[in-house]
Amino acid sequence: MVDLEKNKDAVEGAWLNKKGTIVAVKWNTATNENTKAEIIKTISTDHSIELTTLASTEAGNYASPFPITASGSRGKKWMN
């Protein structure tokens, strides 16, 4: 989590569910897909964990434990 949040130019925030099995990332709007992929790859490698990016349609299934965005949608914005 700390390593995600160190990328202040790309990551607005990061959250972990209670079980510690799902990470939600709220990317800054200007963060491109290549940057997101590189950050995820680096953190996965550095910590020997598997992080998987979910499509927006999949993210909704995992969004309920995370805070509600300003627009009122729960989690979806953070996981795509």
C-alpha positions in Angstrom: 0.0 0.0 0.0 2.8 2.4 0.9 4.6 1.7 -2.3 1.4 2.4 -4.3 0.9 5.7 -2.6 4.6 6.7 -3.1 3.6 7.2 -6.8 1.8 10.4 -6.0 1.8 11.6 -9.6 -0.1 8.5 -10.7 -2.0 7.3 -7.6 -4.6 9.3 -5.7 -5.2 6.6 -3.1 -5.1 2.9 -2.4 -7.2 0.7 -0.1 -7.0 -2.9 1.1 -10.1 -4.9 2.0 -10.5 -6.4 5.5 -9.3 -9.8 4.5 -6.2 -8.3 2.8 -7.0 -10.0 -0.5 -8.1 -7.1 -2.7 -6.4 -3.8 -3.3 -8.3 -0.9 -4.8 -6.4 1.9 -6.5 -7.8 5.3 -7.4 -5.6 6.5 -10.2 -5.2 10.2 -11.0 -7.1 11.0 -14.1 -4.0 11.8 -16.1 -2.4 8.5 -15.4 -2.1 6.5 -18.7 -2.5 2.7 -19.0 1.3 2.1 -19.6 2.2 3.9 -16.3 -0.5 2.0 -14.4 0.8 -1.3 -15.8 4.4 -0.4 -14.9 3.5 0.5 -11.3 1.5 -2.7 -10.9 4.4 -4.8 -12.4 7.0 -3.2 -10.2 5.1 -3.6 -7.0 4.1 -7.2 -7.8 7.8 -8.1 -8.5 9.2 -6.2 -5.5 6.8 -7.8 -3.1 6.4 -11.2 -4.7 2.6 -10.8 -5.0 0.2 -11.1 -7.8 -1.8 -8.0 -8.7 -4.3 -8.2 -11.5 -6.0 -5.2 -13.2 -9.8 -5.7 -13.5 -11.9 -4.4 -16.3 -14.6 -1.9 -15.2 -17.3 -4.5 -15.7 -15.4 -6.9 -13.3 -14.5 -4.3 -10.7 -18.0 -3.7 -9.7 -18.2 -7.2 -8.3 -15.4 -6.4 -5.8 -16.2 -2.7 -5.1 -18.5 -3.0 -2.1 -15.9 -2.9 0.7 -14.3 0.3 -0.5 -15.3 3.9 0.1 -17.9 5.7 -2.0 -16.6 8.2 -4.6 -17.8 11.7 -4.8 -20.2 10.7 -7.6 -21.8 8.1 -5.3 -20.5 5.0 -7.1 -18.9 2.6 -4.8 -15.4 1.5 -5.7 -15.7 1.2 -9.5 -13.8 4.3 -10.3 -10.9 3.1 -8.2 -10.4 -0.3 -9.7 -10.3 0.5 -13.5 
